[in-house]
């Protein structure tokens, strides 16, 4: 993620940040792969993976496009991409908000949970759309800003929902545009994209890696949460206790996948 924007964990320590990125991959890579295949991913394609993170999608794309294709994996901080060693895969240190980017070049362009951290996400979207060759496709996966909720019957459900609302308010206060995903279909249509579609997905939350990730993130952002006025110290403690509850049953905030083609 670009450090010229609002990425609150840009200076996170190596091991916790890698664990966070790999948990995101475990949650969402299967969905991403399905959409990319539905968009016609094929051997020989040129693909751009923006904000490549820990490299899971880029590595998979490299295998899909084969020796006749090319994958460019970009990130402002490519420290987790060093093990991507394939002849058809280029790792590029790149700030999508300001650094030059090819135009009319790629058969597929993808990003996931990237635009919400941009100061001007609509401008970044326009740059990525321009990178797609005519007839090529763009897949964007971002949050919609709807809070997760506790499943009725769990004793912590109501308190969890209050804490989730505070969590979203805290992210908004530090510049994360959690609602931006809901704008993507309209923005793509406004750019002239065709065959625009969308699918929204939310996951059941139970004790395990997903909750461990959220708990670690809340702890890492504790100072931001209190400084923004979104949480008191006691409310952060209550949220952490809810996330650590072995009986937790909740549904997380949804991720929307939006796609379209450049005519």
Secondary structure, DSSP 8 states (H G I E B T S, - for coil): --TTTT-TTTT--HHHHHHHHHHHHHHHHHHHHHHHHHTT--TT-EEEEES-TTSHHHHHHHHHH-TT-EEEEEES-GGG-TT---TTEEEEE--TTTS---SS-EEEEEEES-GGG-TTHHHHHHHHHHHEEEEEEEEEEEE-----EE-TTSTTHHHHHHHHHHHHHHHHHTT--TTGGGGHHHHHHHTT-EEEEEEEE--EE-TTHHHHHHHHHHHHTHHHHHHTTS--HHHHHHHHHHHT-TT--EE---EEEEEEE--
